[in-house]
């Protein structure tokens, strides 16, 4: 059976990555691509790497143009998804790549996004404890943010196994410039980014902070508080997250590795690396894979977890396609059997 798909925001980075993956999906036919200001243009003018889809013409992002598909991907600005999703049939699988339906706490949404909370959908990170069952057969799915994907996959087994404490979690992560989208911004110009790094969202101000805390709280079974500092790195795509937390009594690097192996050995996309090998963004570029390594800093009494992902693939579009597969009852890896690109 072939499922019809529509992709909104198809001229942007997230929408383009969804299309790249769907173009190789054995069970999906891309019927409609939509945009806002770029409507009326050929997709090949804006996404020239998508050769097999180049002649498709972008149409306006409206409920009418998105209706009648088996699957609709919403790769829209934050705050724009809920109104459109509400006008699509309940039999359509709607996958929101924006933040509109990720958070459970309305106060967190209003604080960080400044508008009314639009409700909570099943969270599209199947590797978190209990999430895969919620995604099977779901008709509305919220794709996690790119930082939360990388951090949650890095820390969840430590919290789920009770080997770290919830009150002093520190995360510093670097991302590539594609995480900010395709709109022109002076601080993202090549001349501003090349040869240097810079922090942003410092002091608890990044929108992904409550999402990270929410996911870790699910894993731990008790509230988790984090200090999260993102940084901008001179690369187009990728995330490298270094996360630390105080260890619980009795935690060793061996017990940590055992917990991570038990959690991820059967997972197709998340990999605990052999001892002595550390994650790097180059390992996962263009793929739906995440690499992880753990250590214990005995001097500081802290677990150290390093995780790497591609912010556009596993961090956005790959997570969306993986969740779609679960919702439709397809093999979870369908369309996602891409390895990283090196060098």
ABEGO torsion letter per residue (X at the ends): XBBBBBBBGAABAAAAAAAAAAAABAABBBABBBBBAABGBBAAAABAABAAAAABBBBBBBAAAABGBABBBBBBBBGAAAAAAAABBAABBBBBABAAAABABAAAAAAAAGBBBAEBBBBBBAABBGAAAAABGBABBBBBBAAAAAAAAAAAAAAAAGABBAABBBBBBBBBAAAAEABBBAAABAAAABGBBBBBGBGGABAAAAAAAAAAAAAAGBBBBBBBBBBBBBBABEBBBBBBBBBBBGBBAAAAAAAAAAAAAABAABBBBBBGBBBBAAAABGBABBBBBBBBBAAAGBBBBBBBBBAABAABAAAAAAAAAAAAGBBAABGABBBBBOX
